[in-house]
């Protein structure tokens, strides 16, 4: 009986928390962290095309002055208990592909 209860609780927890990997890392937190890494204010950037794979979050950033960046944040999800590494951003040059293409 204890094994069935443990199995049920395990599956219930997996079901309930399985979708939480992206909800711990909010767009506001991504915006704040990215703005700090780029030396800008959070209101000066827009996050686009966000996708998460395991512990990495990939997204594009567009600034008010027209610059575009591809960025990656490692962490910030349930697997890393919300711990976040600073974002790494690379400027998209004319003719280069970005995460949208």
C-alpha positions as CSV (number, residue, x, y, z in Angstrom):
1,X,0.0,0.0,0.0
2,X,2.8,2.4,0.8
3,X,4.4,1.8,-2.6
4,X,1.2,2.6,-4.4
5,X,0.8,5.8,-2.3
6,X,4.4,6.9,-3.0
7,X,4.0,6.2,-6.7
8,X,0.7,8.1,-6.8
9,X,2.3,11.1,-5.0
10,X,5.3,11.0,-7.3
11,X,3.2,11.1,-10.5
12,X,1.0,13.8,-9.0
13,X,4.0,16.0,-8.2
14,X,5.4,15.4,-11.7
15,X,2.1,16.3,-13.3
16,X,1.7,19.4,-11.1
17,X,5.2,20.7,-11.3
18,X,6.2,19.5,-14.8
19,X,5.0,22.6,-16.5
20,X,6.6,25.0,-14.0
21,X,10.0,25.0,-15.5
22,X,9.3,28.2,-17.5
23,X,7.0,29.9,-15.0
24,X,9.7,30.4,-12.4
25,X,11.7,32.5,-14.9
26,X,9.3,35.3,-15.7
27,X,9.6,37.7,-18.7
28,X,10.1,40.5,-16.2
29,X,13.1,38.7,-14.6
30,X,14.5,38.0,-18.1
31,X,14.1,41.6,-19.0
32,X,15.8,42.9,-15.9
33,X,18.7,40.5,-16.1
34,X,19.2,41.2,-19.8
35,X,19.0,44.9,-19.4
36,X,21.7,44.8,-16.8
37,X,23.9,42.6,-18.9
38,X,23.5,45.0,-21.9
39,X,23.9,48.1,-19.8
40,X,20.4,49.4,-20.6
41,X,17.2,50.1,-18.7
42,X,14.5,47.4,-18.7
43,X,12.1,49.7,-20.5
44,X,14.6,50.0,-23.4
45,X,14.4,46.3,-24.4
46,X,11.7,43.9,-25.7
47,X,12.0,40.1,-25.3
48,X,10.9,38.2,-28.3
49,X,10.7,34.5,-29.4
50,X,11.4,32.9,-26.1
51,X,11.8,29.2,-25.9
52,X,13.1,26.9,-23.2
53,X,15.1,23.7,-23.5
54,X,15.9,21.9,-20.3
55,X,17.8,24.5,-18.2
56,X,18.5,27.0,-21.0
57,X,16.2,29.7,-22.2
58,X,16.8,31.1,-25.7
59,X,15.3,34.5,-26.8
60,X,15.8,37.5,-29.0
61,X,16.0,41.0,-27.7
62,X,15.2,44.2,-29.6
63,X,16.2,47.5,-28.2
64,X,14.5,50.9,-28.7
65,X,17.4,52.1,-30.8
66,X,16.9,49.2,-33.3
67,X,19.7,46.8,-32.2
68,X,18.9,43.1,-32.0
69,X,20.6,40.4,-29.9
70,X,20.3,36.6,-29.5
71,X,20.5,35.7,-25.8
72,X,20.8,32.6,-23.7
73,X,20.1,32.4,-19.9
74,X,21.1,29.2,-18.1
75,X,19.0,28.3,-15.1
76,X,16.0,30.0,-13.5
77,X,13.8,26.9,-13.7
78,X,12.6,24.1,-11.4
79,X,15.7,22.0,-12.2
80,X,18.1,24.7,-11.0
81,X,15.8,25.8,-8.1
82,X,15.5,29.2,-9.6
83,X,19.2,29.9,-9.6
84,X,20.2,32.0,-12.6
85,X,23.4,32.6,-14.5
86,X,23.8,36.0,-16.2
87,X,22.5,36.1,-19.8
88,X,25.0,35.8,-22.7
89,X,23.9,38.0,-25.6
90,X,25.4,38.3,-29.1
91,X,24.6,41.2,-31.4
92,X,22.8,40.2,-34.6
93,X,24.6,41.7,-37.5
94,X,23.0,42.4,-40.8
95,X,22.5,39.3,-42.8
96,X,23.0,36.9,-39.9
97,X,20.3,34.6,-38.7
98,X,18.6,35.1,-35.4
99,X,16.4,32.8,-33.3
100,X,13.3,33.9,-35.3
101,X,14.7,32.5,-38.6
